[in-house]
Amino acid sequence: MTNTAGNRDFLAELVSAAEANDVDRIRETFQAWEDAGATSPLKGKHNYPLIHFTPALNAALKLGNIEAAGEFFDRGLPPAMDQFGSARLLGGSEPSQAACMSKIPLVKYLLSKGADPNLNAKADSYSPLECAALWGDSETLSLLLGRSPVEEIRCSSALLNAAQVGDIKKIDILLAARADVNGIPDNWRLSQSALKDEKWGTALHVSVAHNQVACVAHLLGMGARKDVKNPAGLTPKEVAEKLGHKEVMELLK
């Protein structure tokens, strides 16, 4: 079974129907696909599994079309596969995109389907939680934190991401969820380039590197240590000196 039969491109038809949130057309197209030779809802006789229709599901999710997405989930597409892990946005996943764009109903829906807020699609990508800390709003961040074990929060880059953009409100939300103010993320997702980056390390290192003066002051007030060295061997003050961030240097005296 392929995604085409005769002059019909079932994938293209499903993408179009998903974008229009047209549930009836999705059902009709799947029925036509199965009538054309599929032997089961999940796998066709020519080894073309339903998972290959994932681009249509992602099209629905990108637009927040929950009804259309439900049709794909009901037919067997797993929520942990591509929804918190395939279609890329800045190296992330479709749920990461939902988190970045603060689509609360969609985020809630994906969570209800078992999607993991801490799953990265690949190394060097952001999880939905990390995306929310960097690009999303506080409500989305709080929602994802509510589904995140403390150990996942602490090994993620969420606090560093909030520090990068100087978002004090998000920093406080993360610290209240027991993120480590002096922690340096340590997990398999981190690339060697990140570990060698002089501007990376603790949340204080990152806020210093991005010259987030108010954020630096806030982190210091929340217990951030000045003497912690990042993997490149630099303290926050040394990062500030290298970059010439004079206001930050004054705070770190």
C-alpha positions as CSV (number, residue, x, y, z in Angstrom):
1,M,0.0,0.0,0.0
2,T,1.3,3.4,-0.9
3,N,-0.1,6.9,-0.2
4,T,-1.2,7.1,-3.8
5,A,-3.6,5.0,-6.0
6,G,-4.2,5.9,-9.6
7,N,-4.4,9.6,-9.7
8,R,-5.1,10.0,-5.9
9,D,-2.5,11.2,-3.5
10,F,-3.9,10.3,-0.2
11,L,-1.3,12.0,1.8
12,A,-1.9,15.3,0.0
13,E,-5.6,14.9,0.5
14,L,-5.2,14.2,4.2
15,V,-2.9,17.2,4.7
16,S,-5.5,19.4,3.0
17,A,-8.3,18.1,5.0
18,A,-6.3,18.3,8.3
19,E,-5.5,22.0,7.5
20,A,-9.2,22.7,7.0
21,N,-10.1,20.7,10.1
22,D,-12.5,18.7,7.9
23,V,-13.1,15.6,9.9
24,D,-15.6,14.1,7.4
25,R,-13.1,14.5,4.5
26,I,-10.4,12.8,6.6
27,R,-12.7,9.9,7.3
28,E,-13.7,9.6,3.6
29,T,-10.0,9.7,2.5
30,F,-8.9,7.1,5.0
31,Q,-11.8,4.9,3.8
32,A,-10.8,5.3,0.2
33,W,-7.2,4.5,1.1
34,E,-8.3,1.3,2.9
35,D,-10.6,0.4,0.0
36,A,-7.7,0.8,-2.4
37,G,-5.8,-2.1,-0.7
38,A,-5.0,-1.6,3.0
39,T,-5.3,-4.7,5.0
40,S,-5.6,-3.1,8.4
41,P,-5.9,0.4,9.9
42,L,-2.2,0.5,10.7
43,K,-0.5,-1.2,7.8
44,G,-1.2,-1.7,4.2
45,K,-0.4,-4.8,2.2
46,H,2.6,-3.2,0.6
47,N,4.2,-2.3,3.9
48,Y,3.0,1.3,4.0
49,P,2.1,1.9,7.7
50,L,-0.2,4.6,8.8
51,I,2.7,6.4,10.5
52,H,3.7,7.7,7.1
53,F,0.6,9.9,7.2
54,T,2.2,11.8,10.1
55,P,2.7,15.0,8.0
56,A,-1.1,15.3,7.8
57,L,-1.3,15.0,11.6
58,N,1.4,17.6,12.0
59,A,-0.5,19.9,9.7
60,A,-3.5,19.7,12.0
61,L,-1.4,20.3,15.1
62,K,0.4,23.2,13.6
63,L,-2.9,25.0,13.2
64,G,-4.3,23.8,16.5
65,N,-7.0,21.7,14.7
66,I,-7.7,19.3,17.6
67,E,-10.7,17.6,16.0
68,A,-8.7,16.7,12.9
69,A,-5.8,15.5,15.1
70,G,-8.1,13.3,17.0
71,E,-9.0,11.3,13.9
72,F,-5.3,10.4,13.4
73,F,-4.8,9.5,17.1
74,D,-8.0,7.4,17.0
75,R,-6.6,5.5,14.1
76,G,-3.4,4.5,15.9
77,L,-0.9,7.3,15.4
78,P,1.0,7.4,18.8
79,P,1.0,10.8,20.6
80,A,4.6,10.3,21.8
81,M,6.0,9.8,18.3
82,D,5.7,13.0,16.3
83,Q,3.5,15.2,18.4
84,F,6.1,15.8,21.1
85,G,8.7,14.6,18.7
86,S,8.9,15.0,14.9
87,A,7.9,18.0,12.9
88,R,10.7,20.4,13.4
89,L,10.6,24.0,14.6
90,L,14.1,25.4,15.3
91,G,15.1,21.8,15.9
92,G,12.2,21.0,18.1
93,S,8.9,19.1,17.8
94,E,5.3,19.8,17.1
95,P,4.4,19.9,20.8
96,S,7.4,22.2,21.2
97,Q,5.9,24.4,18.6
98,A,2.6,24.4,20.5
99,A,4.5,25.4,23.6
100,C,6.4,28.1,21.8
101,M,3.3,29.6,20.4
102,S,1.4,29.2,23.7
103,K,-1.5,27.2,22.2
104,I,-2.9,26.2,25.6
105,P,-5.8,24.0,24.3
106,L,-3.5,22.1,22.0
107,V,-0.9,21.7,24.7
108,K,-3.5,20.3,27.1
109,Y,-4.9,18.0,24.4
110,L,-1.4,16.6,23.6
111,L,-0.7,16.0,27.3
112,S,-4.1,14.2,27.6
113,K,-2.9,11.9,24.8
114,G,0.2,11.0,26.8
115,A,2.8,13.3,25.1
116,D,5.9,14.0,27.2
117,P,6.7,17.6,27.9
118,N,10.3,16.7,28.5
119,L,11.0,14.7,25.3
120,N,13.5,16.1,22.8
121,A,13.0,15.1,19.2
122,K,16.8,14.8,18.8
123,A,20.1,16.0,20.3
124,D,20.4,19.8,20.0
125,S,16.7,20.2,20.1
126,Y,14.5,21.7,22.8
127,S,11.8,19.9,24.7
128,P,8.4,21.5,24.9
129,L,9.3,22.6,28.5
130,E,12.5,24.2,27.3
131,C,10.6,25.9,24.4
132,A,8.1,27.3,26.8
133,A,10.8,28.8,28.9
134,L,12.4,30.4,26.0
135,W,9.5,31.5,23.7
136,G,6.2,30.6,25.3
137,D,4.2,32.3,28.0
138,S,4.1,31.8,31.8
139,E,0.8,29.8,31.6
140,T,2.2,27.3,29.2
141,L,5.4,27.0,31.2
142,S,3.4,26.3,34.4
143,L,1.2,23.8,32.6
144,L,4.2,21.8,31.4
145,L,6.0,22.0,34.8
146,G,2.9,20.5,36.4
147,R,3.6,17.3,34.3
148,S,7.4,17.3,34.8
149,P,9.3,15.4,37.5
150,V,11.8,17.5,39.4
151,E,14.7,15.5,38.0
152,E,13.6,16.3,34.5
153,I,13.2,20.0,35.4
154,R,16.7,20.1,36.8
155,C,18.5,18.3,34.0
156,S,16.7,20.5,31.3
157,S,17.9,23.8,30.0
158,A,14.6,25.5,30.9
159,L,16.0,27.7,33.6
160,L,18.9,28.7,31.4
161,N,16.5,29.5,28.6
162,A,14.5,31.8,30.8
163,A,17.7,33.5,31.9
164,Q,18.8,34.0,28.3
165,V,15.8,36.1,27.6
166,G,15.8,37.8,31.0
167,D,12.3,36.6,32.0
168,I,12.3,37.0,35.7
169,K,8.7,35.8,36.1
170,K,9.5,32.5,34.3
171,I,12.7,32.2,36.4
172,D,10.6,32.4,39.6
173,I,8.1,29.9,38.3
174,L,11.0,27.5,37.5
175,L,12.7,28.0,40.9
176,A,9.3,27.4,42.6
177,A,9.2,24.1,40.7
178,R,12.6,23.3,42.3
179,A,14.9,24.1,39.3
180,D,18.4,24.4,40.6
181,V,19.6,28.0,40.5
182,N,23.2,26.8,40.4
183,G,22.7,23.7,38.2
184,I,24.4,23.0,34.9
185,P,22.3,20.7,32.7
186,D,23.8,17.3,32.4
187,N,22.1,14.8,30.0
188,W,22.6,13.0,26.8
189,R,20.9,15.7,24.7
190,L,23.8,18.2,25.2
191,S,26.2,18.4,22.3
192,Q,29.9,18.8,22.7
193,S,29.6,22.3,21.2
194,A,27.3,23.3,24.0
195,L,29.6,21.9,26.7
196,K,32.5,23.9,25.2
197,D,30.6,27.2,24.8
198,E,32.0,29.9,27.1
199,K,28.6,31.6,27.3
200,W,26.9,28.5,28.6
201,G,26.8,27.0,32.1
202,T,24.5,28.0,35.0
203,A,21.6,30.3,34.6
204,L,23.9,33.1,35.9
205,H,26.4,32.4,33.2
206,V,23.8,32.6,30.5
207,S,22.2,35.8,31.8
208,V,25.6,37.3,32.1
209,A,26.5,36.3,28.6
210,H,23.3,37.8,27.2
211,N,23.8,41.0,29.3
212,Q,20.5,40.6,31.1
213,V,21.4,43.0,33.9
214,A,18.2,42.9,35.9
215,C,18.1,39.1,35.6
216,V,21.7,38.8,36.8
217,A,20.7,40.9,39.9
218,H,17.7,38.8,40.5
219,L,19.5,35.5,40.2
220,L,22.1,36.7,42.7
221,G,19.3,37.6,45.0
222,M,17.9,34.1,44.6
223,G,21.2,32.5,45.7
224,A,23.1,32.1,42.4
225,R,26.8,31.6,43.1
226,K,29.5,33.7,41.5
227,D,32.2,31.0,41.9
228,V,30.7,28.2,39.8
229,K,32.7,27.4,36.7
230,N,31.1,26.4,33.5
231,P,32.4,23.4,31.5
232,A,34.7,25.8,29.6
233,G,36.3,26.7,33.0
234,L,34.9,30.2,33.4
235,T,33.1,31.9,36.2
236,P,30.2,34.3,35.4
237,K,32.5,37.2,36.1
238,E,35.1,35.9,33.7
239,V,32.4,35.5,31.1
240,A,31.3,39.2,31.7
241,E,34.9,40.3,31.4
242,K,35.5,38.5,28.1
243,L,32.3,40.0,26.6
244,G,32.9,43.5,28.1
245,H,29.6,43.7,29.9
246,K,30.5,46.4,32.4
247,E,27.2,46.7,34.3
248,V,27.1,43.0,34.9
249,M,30.8,43.1,36.0
250,E,29.8,45.6,38.7
251,L,27.2,43.3,40.0
252,L,29.6,40.4,40.2
253,K,32.3,42.2,42.2
